[in-house]
Amino acid sequence: MKTFLRAVPLVFLMLLATYWLPEVISKNPADIITPNEESEVAQSEPFNYQTTDLEPEKLPVSGLGSYIGLSSDDFTDQYGQPKRKDPAINGKEWWIFGENENDYVQLGVKDGIITDLFVLGSDLNVAPFSIGMSIIEVFQLASFYPTYSVDDQGEQVTLELTESDLNYRPLIAFDNHTFAILMMDRSTNQIVGVRYLDSSSLLELGVYDNGSAKSNENAEEIDSEIQREINEGNQLQVNEIVNILRQRYELEPLKLNIQLSEVAETIFVNQEVQLDSEENQSSESIDSSEGSIDEPNNQSSSVETFILEDESESLDEGIDQEFQTLTSDQIELTLQDTDLELDKIRVLYSNQKKDMNWLVTNWFTLEIERNFLMDADMTEIGIAYRANDVLLILH
């Protein structure tokens, strides 16, 4: 009876969402998705999610989640050595295991201790849950809570989950003071991946309200050579995760195209050149009564643009950005100077300060981004990075 009562409100809400929520679907085959307007879509879901204000239930830890806080040797003794190790920020490394949608997993390792564990492989043990489990089945196993109190070196930090978080990125607490984020596929309402974290890593990730402050506060300056290695690892991770999920849905993998990646890099370079030019023009004309700076082409773009704001950025007033956010006009200006046919490519741009396994699986919780990555007509991908900026071009 208790299980039935838990499931009733969720079933009602899912029916409501199915028949009344408008679909947000991109209709232009040459979409550019950039980071500002799309947030309105992500935040406009009028779900009245039923939760409890009681102290969050802590589930017994089991499966791969039990490795959080243990030595990396404990994991390799059981699963062997990783196929590679990618550097990450704050002295962490991502250890990559597995080759396909059955066995892919990433370990976040710092000072020899496992702090994060990202599971994508459908055959791996994420008990009491499982990859592919529906949200209704999850709700029968665990209650969802809108707030969590997380220990930060003796200080309690309260994390607040939005309605969208509860539906597509619910947080689960375990009895060993660790957590799991269940990444839900927006289209199927099934678990697409599970991210296990200790308290510090959860706050550092900064994906829930009040979490971003620690992420920015503790961010370390990164050497240019290390940043280059991080970018290379990120490129591999994005390509792997996207293709594993395409494999899961029986789509052909995307081949990494060097030319497309070079075009994406050029977009970043051209923006910096443009901004430098505008700054010089501004300096030269500052005392001129007639002088005015030529603005970028403000005519209607031939490419439909959707924008996704990094919500953590809006919470951190006064945080300096190393680079300005790209606009769709700046992206399209570079694309028009290439031999690419705009009606045969898609562009996705993000400036979120998150790691790649979070970014890609989070895109699956958003309608437009998921459709973008799961486009059966796309066969190639180009990827470029600049600090926190990520730019994908699909062809």
SETOR-551716 format. One record per residue (C-alpha): residue in one letter; x, z, y. Coordinates in steps of 0.25 Angstrom, whole numbers, plus 5000, padded with zeros to 4 digits. Each point is the difference from the previous one (the first is absolute). Example, Ala and Ser with C-alpha at 12.3 -4.5 7.8 and 13.67 -1.06 7.14 Angstrom:
% residues 2
resn,xx,zz,yy
A,5049,5031,4982
S,5006,4998,5014
% end
This chain:
% residues 395
resn,xx,zz,yy
M,5000,5000,5000
K,5011,5003,5010
T,5007,4987,4997
F,4987,4993,5002
L,4997,5007,5014
R,5014,4996,5004
A,4998,4985,4997
V,4986,4999,5006
P,5004,4999,5015
L,5012,4991,4997
V,4991,4990,4993
F,4990,5000,5011
L,5011,4998,5010
M,5006,4989,4992
L,4987,4993,4999
L,4998,5002,5015
A,5014,4993,5003
T,4997,4989,4991
Y,4987,4996,5006
W,5001,5004,5015
L,5015,4999,5004
P,5004,4987,5006
E,5011,4993,4993
V,5012,4997,5009
I,5006,4987,4994
S,5010,4991,5007
K,4994,4986,5001
N,5012,4993,5005
P,5010,4994,4990
A,5012,5002,5010
D,4997,5015,5004
I,5010,5008,5007
I,4998,5015,4997
T,5007,5009,5010
P,4999,5015,5003
N,4989,5003,5011
E,4986,4995,4998
E,4999,5002,4985
S,5000,5016,5002
E,4986,4998,5005
V,4996,4994,4987
A,5007,5011,4992
Q,4994,5011,5008
S,4986,4995,5001
E,4995,5003,4986
P,4987,5009,5002
F,5002,5008,4987
N,4994,5013,5000
Y,5009,5005,4989
Q,4995,5013,4993
T,5012,5010,5000
T,5001,5015,4999
D,5007,5009,5010
L,5005,5010,4989
E,5014,5002,4997
P,5005,4987,4993
E,5000,5001,4985
K,5014,4999,4994
L,5001,4992,4987
P,5009,5003,4989
V,5012,4991,5001
S,5003,4991,4989
G,5005,4986,4997
L,5011,4994,5009
G,4996,5009,5011
S,5007,5011,4993
Y,5013,4994,5003
I,4999,5003,5015
G,5010,5010,5004
L,5009,4998,4987
S,5013,4994,4999
S,5001,4985,4999
D,5008,5002,4987
D,4987,5005,4994
F,4993,4987,5003
T,5011,4991,4996
D,5002,5008,4987
Q,4986,4996,4996
Y,4999,4986,5006
G,5014,4995,5001
Q,5008,4995,5013
P,4993,4993,5011
K,5002,4985,5002
R,5005,5002,5014
K,5000,5011,5011
D,4995,4996,5014
P,5005,5009,5012
A,4989,5006,5009
I,4999,5008,5012
N,5004,5015,5002
G,5010,4999,4988
K,4990,4996,4990
E,5001,4989,4989
W,4989,4993,4993
W,5004,4998,4985
I,4993,4988,4994
F,4995,5000,4986
G,4992,4989,4992
E,4997,4985,5001
N,4985,4998,5000
E,4986,5006,5002
N,5001,5008,4988
D,5013,5008,5003
Y,5004,4999,5014
V,5003,5014,5007
Q,5009,5004,5012
L,5007,5014,5001
G,5003,5006,5014
V,5013,5007,4998
K,5007,5009,5010
D,5013,5008,4996
G,4997,4998,4986
I,4986,5006,5000
I,4987,4991,4998
T,4991,5002,5013
D,4991,4988,4998
L,4995,4992,4989
F,4992,4987,5001
V,4993,4995,4988
L,4994,4986,4999
G,5002,4997,4985
S,4986,5001,4993
D,5006,5005,4987
L,5007,5012,5006
N,4995,5014,4999
V,4993,5005,5013
A,4991,5010,4994
P,4990,5005,5002
F,4998,4986,5007
S,5003,4986,4995
I,5003,4987,5007
G,4988,4992,5001
M,4991,5013,5000
S,4987,4998,5008
I,4997,5009,5012
I,4988,5006,4993
E,5009,5004,4988
V,5010,5006,5010
F,4988,5008,5007
Q,4996,5005,4986
L,5014,5006,4998
A,5003,5005,5014
S,4993,5004,5013
F,5004,4994,5013
Y,5004,5009,5012
P,5001,4996,5015
T,5011,5009,5004
Y,5012,5006,4993
S,5010,5010,5004
V,5014,4996,4997
D,5013,5009,5000
D,5010,4996,5010
Q,5012,5009,4998
G,4991,5012,5001
E,4991,4995,5010
Q,4986,4995,4996
V,4997,4986,5005
T,4985,4995,4999
L,4998,4985,4996
E,4986,4994,5003
L,4995,4988,4992
T,4991,4990,5006
E,4988,4994,4993
S,5009,4988,4997
D,5010,5009,4994
L,4990,5007,4991
N,4995,4986,4995
Y,5013,4992,4998
R,5012,5010,5001
P,4995,5014,4995
L,5010,5011,4999
I,5001,5009,4988
A,5007,5013,4999
F,5007,5006,4988
D,5003,5014,4995
N,5015,4998,5002
H,4998,4998,5015
T,5001,4985,4999
F,4990,4989,5003
A,4996,4986,4996
I,4994,4989,5009
L,4991,4991,4992
M,5000,4986,5005
M,4987,4993,4998
D,4997,4985,5000
R,4990,4997,5010
S,4994,4989,4992
T,4999,5006,4987
N,4999,5015,5004
Q,5011,5003,4989
I,5013,5007,5001
V,5011,4990,5002
G,5012,5010,5001
V,5003,5014,5001
R,5010,5007,5010
Y,5005,5014,4996
L,5007,5008,5011
D,5005,5014,5003
S,4996,5006,5013
S,5011,4996,5008
S,4999,4985,4996
L,4985,5000,5002
L,5002,5005,5015
E,5011,4990,5002
L,4992,4989,4995
G,4990,5003,5011
V,4988,4993,4995
Y,4990,5011,5003
D,4996,5006,5014
N,5011,5010,5004
G,5010,4994,4990
S,5007,4990,5009
A,5006,5010,5009
K,5010,5005,4989
S,5003,4985,4997
N,5004,4997,5014
E,5007,5013,5003
N,5009,5000,4988
A,5003,4985,5001
E,5015,4997,4999
E,5008,4990,5007
I,5004,4989,4990
D,5013,4993,5000
S,4998,4984,5001
E,5006,4998,4987
I,4992,5010,4993
Q,4987,4994,5007
R,5004,4986,4995
E,5001,5006,4986
I,4986,5007,5002
N,4994,4987,5005
E,5005,4992,4987
G,4995,5011,4991
N,4986,4999,5008
Q,5000,4985,4998
L,5002,5002,4985
Q,4989,5011,4999
V,4990,4992,5008
N,5001,4988,4991
E,5000,5008,4987
I,4988,5009,5004
V,4992,4988,5005
N,5003,4991,4988
I,4997,5012,4990
L,4986,5001,5006
R,4998,4985,5000
Q,5004,5001,4985
R,4990,5011,4998
Y,4989,4991,5006
E,5005,4988,4992
L,5005,4992,5012
E,5014,4993,5000
P,5011,5007,5007
L,5006,4997,5013
K,5013,4994,5001
L,5010,5005,5010
N,5003,4989,5010
I,5012,5001,5008
Q,4996,4990,5010
L,4987,5007,5003
S,5008,5013,5001
E,5009,4994,5010
V,4988,4995,5008
A,4995,5015,5000
E,5014,5004,5005
T,4999,4990,5011
I,4987,5005,5005
F,5007,5014,5002
V,5012,4993,5007
N,4991,4991,5009
Q,4992,5012,5005
E,5012,5008,5004
V,5005,4987,5008
Q,4987,4999,5006
L,4999,5014,5005
D,5014,5000,5005
S,4997,4987,5008
E,4987,5007,5006
E,5008,5012,5004
N,5011,4991,5007
Q,4989,4993,5007
S,4993,5013,5004
S,5014,5005,5006
E,5002,4987,5008
S,4986,5000,5006
I,4998,5014,5002
D,5002,4998,5016
S,4993,4987,5000
S,4986,5000,5006
E,4996,4987,4993
G,5008,5002,4988
S,4992,5002,4987
I,5004,5000,4985
D,4995,4989,4992
E,4991,5007,4989
P,4999,4995,4986
N,4990,4990,4996
N,4987,5007,5002
Q,4991,4989,4994
S,4992,5003,4988
S,5009,5000,4988
S,4998,4990,4989
V,5003,5011,4990
E,4990,5011,4998
T,5006,5014,5003
F,4997,5013,4994
I,5008,5013,5004
L,5003,5013,4992
E,5005,5011,5008
D,5009,5011,4994
E,4991,5012,5002
S,5012,5009,5000
E,5006,4993,5012
S,4988,5004,5008
L,5002,5014,4997
D,5014,5001,5005
E,5000,4998,5015
G,5013,4998,5006
I,5007,4995,4988
D,5010,4988,5004
Q,4998,4987,4992
E,5013,4992,4998
F,4993,4987,5000
Q,4987,4996,5006
T,4988,4996,4991
L,4999,4986,4997
T,4988,4992,5005
S,4992,4989,4993
D,5004,4991,5012
Q,5015,5003,4998
I,4999,4997,4985
E,4992,4987,5001
L,5010,4995,5011
T,5011,5000,4990
L,4992,4995,4989
Q,4996,4988,5008
D,5015,4996,5001
T,5002,4999,4985
D,4996,4989,4990
L,4990,5010,4994
E,4985,4996,4999
L,4993,5011,5007
D,4987,4998,4992
K,5008,5002,4987
I,5007,5014,5003
R,4995,5014,5003
V,5008,5010,5008
L,4999,5015,4998
Y,5008,5009,5010
S,5001,5016,5000
N,5007,5010,5008
Q,4997,5012,4992
K,5011,5010,4998
K,4997,5001,4985
D,5007,4997,4987
M,4997,4987,4993
N,4993,5006,4988
W,4990,5007,5010
L,4998,4987,5009
V,4997,4990,4989
T,4991,5009,4992
N,4993,5005,5013
W,4998,4985,5003
F,4991,4999,4988
T,4991,5011,5006
L,4997,4990,5012
E,4991,4988,4998
I,5008,4989,5008
E,5014,5004,4995
R,4995,5001,4985
N,4994,4986,5001
F,5013,4995,5007
L,5009,5005,4989
M,4990,4996,4989
D,4999,4985,5005
A,5001,4992,4987
D,5004,4988,5009
M,5013,5006,5004
T,5012,4998,4992
E,5012,5004,5009
I,5003,5012,5009
G,5010,5002,5011
I,5004,5015,5004
A,5007,5005,5013
Y,5003,5014,5005
R,5004,5006,5013
A,5001,5015,5001
N,4986,5004,4996
D,4994,4986,5002
V,4996,4992,4988
L,4996,4985,5000
L,4995,4992,4988
I,4997,4985,5000
L,4993,4994,4988
H,4999,4986,4997
% end
